[in-house]
Amino acid sequence: MLRLPAAALILACSAVPVWAQDRAPEERQHLLDLAYTLGESHALRQTCEGDGDQFWRSRMVRLTGVEQADQAFDAQLRERFNTGFAARQGEFPLCDVTSRKAEQQSARKGQALALKLSRAMRPTPDANAVPDSMAELDAAR
């Protein structure tokens, strides 16, 4: 099962809102790539779990909700998801060893994208910042 990579994607899809329009072009591209990968993962999982499985689609819905992108970028995200879904659905119509391997590859790709996005969302410490309290000073520890 794909628990570890799935956890990374879920984390990325439930992160603190960072509006897509405020993202750098590279980050926007990572979001588009992640949407495509979520679409691929959705198709591959449905191949083995059935059409009723909405695990990855629900993560995509969460991603678009968190991003709160403008209408044009939101449409791009959804289109990338649908394109990824259609590509893998057509390529792997049956659940077998090959489709399971493809699911694992997609999960690894999604995990790498999620890590890139999570790094972009982490604030970097400012060496010149004054601590808010004495407890934040190294000497107070």
C-alpha positions in Angstrom: 0.0 0.0 0.0 1.1 3.6 -0.6 0.8 5.0 2.9 4.0 7.1 3.2 3.7 8.9 -0.1 0.0 9.4 0.4 0.7 11.1 3.7 3.0 13.6 2.1 0.4 14.5 -0.5 -2.3 14.8 2.1 0.0 17.1 4.1 0.6 19.3 1.1 -3.1 19.4 0.3 -4.1 20.5 3.8 -1.4 23.1 4.4 -2.0 26.6 5.5 -3.6 28.7 2.7 -1.1 30.4 0.4 -3.0 32.0 -2.4 -1.9 30.8 -5.8 -1.9 34.3 -7.1 0.8 35.1 -4.5 3.0 32.2 -5.6 6.1 32.5 -7.7 5.8 31.0 -11.2 7.9 28.0 -10.2 5.5 27.2 -7.3 2.5 27.7 -9.6 4.0 25.1 -12.0 4.6 22.7 -9.0 0.9 23.1 -8.2 -0.1 22.3 -11.8 2.2 19.3 -11.7 0.7 18.2 -8.4 -2.8 18.5 -9.8 -1.8 16.3 -12.8 -0.2 13.7 -10.4 -3.3 13.7 -8.2 -5.4 13.0 -11.4 -3.1 10.1 -12.3 -3.2 8.8 -8.8 -7.0 9.0 -8.8 -7.3 7.0 -12.0 -4.8 4.4 -10.9 -6.4 3.9 -7.5 -9.9 3.6 -9.1 -8.6 1.0 -11.5 -8.0 -1.3 -8.5 -10.5 0.0 -5.9 -13.4 0.8 -8.2 -15.2 3.9 -9.5 -16.6 4.8 -6.2 -13.2 5.4 -4.7 -12.8 9.2 -4.3 -9.6 9.3 -2.2 -7.4 11.4 -4.5 -10.3 13.4 -6.0 -11.2 14.6 -2.5 -7.5 15.6 -2.0 -7.7 17.6 -5.2 -10.9 19.3 -4.0 -9.0 20.2 -0.7 -6.1 21.5 -2.7 -8.2 23.9 -4.8 -10.0 25.0 -1.6 -6.8 25.7 0.2 -5.2 27.6 -2.7 -8.2 29.9 -3.3 -6.8 30.5 -6.7 -8.3 33.1 -9.1 -10.8 31.6 -11.6 -8.3 31.2 -14.4 -5.7 29.3 -12.3 -8.4 27.2 -10.6 -9.6 26.1 -14.1 -6.0 25.2 -15.0 -5.6 23.1 -11.9 -8.8 21.3 -12.6 -7.9 20.8 -16.2 -4.5 19.3 -15.2 -6.2 16.9 -12.8 -8.6 15.8 -15.5 -5.8 15.4 -18.0 -3.8 13.3 -15.6 -6.8 11.2 -14.8 -7.7 10.6 -18.5 -4.1 9.7 -19.4 -3.7 7.0 -16.8 -7.3 5.7 -17.1 -6.7 5.0 -20.7 -3.3 3.6 -20.2 -4.2 1.2 -17.3 -7.8 -0.1 -17.7 -7.1 -3.2 -15.6 -5.7 -3.6 -12.1 -2.5 -5.7 -12.3 1.1 -5.5 -11.3 1.9 -2.9 -13.9 -0.9 -0.6 -12.8 0.2 -1.0 -9.1 3.8 -0.1 -10.1 2.5 3.0 -12.0 0.5 3.9 -8.9 3.7 3.7 -6.8 5.6 5.9 -9.3 2.9 8.5 -9.3 2.9 8.5 -5.5 6.7 9.1 -5.5 6.3 11.9 -8.0 3.5 13.5 -5.9 5.6 13.1 -2.8 8.5 15.0 -4.4 6.2 17.8 -5.5 4.5 18.0 -2.1 7.9 18.4 -0.5 8.9 21.2 -2.9 5.7 23.0 -2.1 6.0 22.5 1.6 9.5 24.0 1.5 8.2 27.0 -0.3 5.6 27.5 2.3 7.9 27.4 5.3 9.0 30.8 6.6 12.7 31.2 6.7 14.1 32.6 10.0 15.3 36.2 9.8 18.7 36.5 11.5 18.0 40.2 12.3 14.6 39.6 13.9 14.2 40.5 17.5 12.6 37.7 19.6 9.1 38.3 20.9 10.0 37.1 24.4 13.0 36.2 26.5 12.1 32.5 26.1 13.1 32.7 22.5 16.7 33.8 23.3 19.3 31.0 23.3 20.5 32.1 26.8 17.0 31.5 28.2 17.0 27.8 27.3 
